[in-house]
């Protein structure tokens, strides 16, 4: 078994912080969601924001009617699977093309809650799903995403939480033959946000692109742990996450694991993480990993950079009459725009940029 793939346990133990998967996470700030002794509420919390559209169905179903089809040793996901009785099920019809994004919003709760969602994209379907997380919550979440053969799914999750929120999630995509999965994860709020975007393949010709943006300010902990499991031949993956940090004890963690199994000949993969430290007192941890069991691949690589503000870019703008504060704002917008601009919704894109602008102003960066 791969050293990047944890041993599967019958029941995951409560994390202590010494485990590799939890060593960066501030366990004392998780509201007990990781502890089996903590009482939690089984509460489906996603609802459909967009109006009626053809080509898909959205409903609540009994959990035993959609059993999990992926394995896990994550204690949060195990608690969800043991406790949740109703599952939010979004099914996109085969051969259908949903022209407008399917937008889901989150109901806020004062309870410590668990939520499970299943998204299935039927064969040769095309759709975009946007999940908007706002307000305040203490939530453990699992989303399983199944792409049947030839499907194309754009999956966007927006963490625009208030700064009291704890959000612990696994977003796992299972990508079929000749299917295309495009993911954009944006985290710009919350006290602790820990998201596990993971991918596995079930047929050749499959492709996955995982993009992400995070911006941490005073005291925020934003953690993203990516795992791509290349277990079939001739599949492709691209990972590109960008983060910026400003303010005292602003913290980000990015872990990128790609595992190319011996059977996965013809794999094409690359992962990239870039971090921008805007003030003293901020810290970014970035750990890219590759494990390759076959040399018969198209390509595999990774890169990670963490650095200070680019003074040359700032000087260039200021030399053309742009004030220092505005120049900094423009450079940061440019840093993020490569990814945020791919959301494809101008209202959302500008809302996210405005949130970043406002947070920068609050910390004086």
Secondary structure, DSSP 8 states (H G I E B T S, - for coil): --TTS----SS-----S-SGGGTTS-GGGSTTTT-TTS--EE---EEE-S---TTEEEEEEEGGGS---S----HHHHHHHHH--EEEEEEE-TT-B--S-EEEEE---SSEEEEEEEEEE-TT-EEEEEEEEEE--EEEEEEEEEE-TT-EEEEEEEEEE-TT-EEEEEEEEEE-TT-EEEEEEEE---SEEEEEEEEEESSTT-EEEEEEEEEE-TT-EEEEEEEEEE-SSS-EEEEEEEEEE-STT-EEEEEEEEEE-TT-TT-EEEEEEEEEE-STT-EEEEEEEEEES-S--SEEEEEEEEEE--HHHHHHHHTTT--HHHHHHHHHHHHHHHHHTTS--HHHHHHHHHHHHHHHHHHT-
